[in-house]
Amino acid sequence: MNTLLIATNLLFAQDKIIVEYSYRNSFDISTAIDDHSLNLYKNSNEKIHYYTLTIDNNEAIFEDIQRLDNSQEEEKPVISGPIGKSYINLITREKLYEVDYLGKYIIKDSIDVVEWKITRERGTHLGYETKKATYKNENLEYEAWFVPNLPLKFGPSGYGELPGLIVKFTQYFHFNKGRHKRTYIADKISIDPKLKIIKPSKGKVISQKEFNTIVAAHSKKQEDIENNKVNTKID
């Protein structure tokens, strides 16, 4: 099916589509503070991650897809992005994120408001005309390319609310005196008139603050266990 035909079909069924994304990290390895962080940065920069964004009108689910490749024969530590499944509803402003951490949880939050600035820059991606939008604060920078002819206010990793589907999204962030980035790129857009979004329901619903408390408590418990082991050896 050629690009023109796909585009024509999307105009008639553009509220039910599946977008396949890939993303890569690009860490500034010159800011690594030791051999461990250097290897972590290098391994993360080499690995490609895959996600799907399923859209049904005003609802969407973004989830990671595990793909096996030759690089996975030897498991290496990497820094990854979102893992699991996140749900967004533009009408209720609701955002849910499934987490399996000492039990199954559903983190409930509201959609972040991003004050996008749409620029005059234009481009093309997968045969579609795109426009560029940016956002910047003290710690983060976003760069998004969206398709005005696909008026779906979604994008990768929960970002969106632009007048068109985001097909390329780059997040710049700062730590350890370095400027690093993570880039999501849409590899394929397809339609599925029969698809239906199933809202996550398996797990205890908690807030982000409550989940952070659970993680902090578990981390402290693990730290106490490790300290007790050291003290026992010393004694």
C-alpha positions in Angstrom: 0.0 0.0 0.0 1.6 3.3 -1.1 1.9 6.4 1.2 -0.9 8.3 -0.6 -3.4 5.5 -0.2 -2.4 5.1 3.5 -2.9 8.8 4.0 -6.3 8.7 2.3 -7.4 5.8 4.4 -6.3 7.6 7.6 -8.4 10.6 6.7 -11.5 8.3 6.9 -10.4 6.3 10.0 -8.0 8.6 11.7 -9.4 8.2 15.2 -8.3 4.5 15.4 -4.7 4.1 14.6 -1.6 2.3 15.8 1.8 4.0 15.8 5.0 2.1 16.1 7.9 4.0 17.6 11.6 3.3 18.2 13.7 5.3 20.5 17.4 5.7 21.4 19.3 7.4 24.2 22.2 9.7 23.5 24.1 10.2 26.7 27.2 12.5 26.8 29.8 9.9 27.7 32.4 12.7 28.5 30.4 13.4 31.7 30.7 9.8 33.1 32.1 9.9 36.6 33.5 6.4 36.7 33.8 3.2 34.6 30.4 1.9 35.7 28.6 5.0 34.5 30.7 5.1 31.3 29.6 1.5 30.4 26.0 2.3 31.4 26.0 5.3 29.0 27.7 3.4 26.2 25.3 0.4 26.5 22.3 2.6 26.6 23.4 4.6 23.6 23.7 1.3 21.6 20.4 -0.1 22.4 17.1 0.5 20.5 13.8 0.3 22.3 10.4 -0.2 20.8 6.9 1.1 21.7 3.4 1.2 20.3 0.8 4.0 20.7 -2.7 2.8 20.2 -5.3 5.6 19.7 -9.0 5.4 19.8 -10.5 8.9 19.5 -9.8 10.6 22.8 -8.1 7.6 24.5 -4.7 6.1 24.0 -2.3 3.5 25.4 1.4 3.7 25.1 3.4 0.5 25.9 6.8 -1.0 25.4 7.4 -3.9 23.1 10.1 -6.5 23.8 12.0 -7.5 20.7 14.8 -10.0 20.8 18.0 -9.3 18.8 21.6 -10.4 18.8 22.6 -7.7 21.3 20.5 -9.4 23.9 22.5 -12.6 23.9 24.7 -11.0 26.5 22.6 -8.9 29.0 24.1 -5.5 29.6 22.9 -2.8 32.0 21.1 0.1 30.3 19.2 3.2 31.1 15.7 2.8 29.6 12.6 4.9 29.3 9.0 4.0 30.4 8.4 0.3 31.0 4.9 -1.1 31.0 1.7 0.4 29.9 0.3 3.9 30.3 -3.2 5.1 29.5 -4.3 8.6 28.7 -7.8 10.1 28.4 -8.0 13.6 27.0 -11.6 14.1 28.1 -11.2 13.2 31.8 -7.5 14.5 31.8 -6.7 11.2 33.4 -3.3 9.4 33.1 -2.8 5.8 34.4 0.4 3.9 34.5 0.7 0.2 35.3 3.6 -0.8 37.6 4.7 -4.1 38.9 6.9 -3.3 41.9 6.4 -5.4 45.1 2.9 -6.0 43.8 0.7 -4.6 41.0 -0.2 -0.9 41.1 -1.9 1.6 38.9 -0.5 5.1 39.4 -3.2 7.6 38.8 -2.2 11.1 37.8 -3.4 14.0 35.6 -2.1 15.0 32.2 0.8 17.4 32.4 0.2 20.8 30.7 3.0 21.7 28.3 3.1 25.2 27.0 4.2 24.4 23.5 5.6 27.0 21.1 4.8 26.1 17.5 7.6 27.4 15.2 7.6 28.1 11.4 9.9 25.2 10.7 8.5 22.5 8.4 9.5 19.0 7.4 8.3 15.6 6.3 8.2 12.2 7.9 6.8 8.9 6.5 5.4 11.0 3.6 3.5 13.4 5.9 4.1 17.2 6.2 5.2 18.1 9.7 5.5 21.1 11.9 7.9 21.7 14.7 7.0 22.7 18.3 9.3 23.3 21.2 9.2 23.7 25.0 11.9 24.7 27.5 12.3 25.2 31.2 15.3 25.2 33.5 15.9 21.4 33.4 14.2 20.1 30.3 13.8 20.8 26.6 11.3 19.2 24.2 11.3 19.2 20.5 8.3 17.7 18.7 7.4 17.2 15.0 3.7 16.7 14.5 1.4 16.0 11.5 -1.4 18.6 11.2 -3.3 16.4 8.7 -3.6 13.7 11.5 -5.4 15.8 14.1 -4.7 13.3 17.0 -3.4 15.1 20.1 -1.1 12.2 21.2 2.5 11.3 21.0 5.1 9.0 22.6 5.5 8.6 26.4 2.3 10.5 27.2 3.4 13.7 25.5 0.9 15.4 23.1 -1.8 18.0 23.0 -0.5 19.5 19.8 -2.8 20.0 16.8 -1.5 16.8 15.3 0.1 13.4 15.9 3.7 13.6 17.1 5.9 11.5 14.8 9.2 12.6 16.3 9.9 13.6 19.8 13.2 14.5 21.4 13.7 15.2 25.1 16.8 16.9 26.3 17.7 16.7 29.9 20.6 17.8 32.1 22.5 15.9 34.9 26.1 15.3 35.9 27.0 18.6 34.1 26.0 17.0 30.8 23.3 17.6 28.2 21.7 14.3 27.2 18.8 13.4 24.9 16.3 10.7 24.2 14.6 10.6 20.7 11.4 8.8 19.7 10.7 8.3 16.0 7.5 6.9 14.4 8.5 4.0 12.2 5.0 3.0 11.0 1.5 4.3 11.2 -1.4 2.0 10.5 -5.2 2.0 10.8 -7.4 -0.6 12.6 -11.1 0.3 12.6 -11.8 -2.5 15.0 -9.4 -1.6 17.7 -10.7 -0.8 21.2 -8.9 0.7 24.1 -9.1 -1.3 27.3 -8.5 0.9 30.4 -6.0 -0.6 32.9 -7.8 -2.1 35.9 -5.5 -4.8 37.3 -3.7 -3.4 40.3 -4.2 -1.1 43.4 -4.8 2.5 42.3 -2.5 4.9 44.1 -1.0 8.3 43.5 2.5 9.1 42.3 3.3 10.4 45.8 2.1 7.2 47.4 4.2 5.1 45.0 7.3 7.2 45.7 6.8 6.5 49.4 6.6 2.7 48.7 9.8 2.9 46.6 11.6 5.0 49.2 10.6 2.7 52.1 11.8 -0.4 50.1 15.1 1.3 49.2 15.7 2.2 52.9 15.0 -1.4 53.9 17.5 -2.8 51.4 20.1 -0.2 52.5 19.6 -1.2 56.1 20.0 -4.9 55.2 23.3 -4.2 53.4 24.5 -2.1 56.3 23.7 -4.8 58.7 25.7 -7.3 56.6 28.7 -5.0 56.7 28.5 -4.5 60.4 28.2 -8.3 61.0 31.4 -8.9 59.0 33.2 -6.2 60.9 32.1 -7.6 64.3 
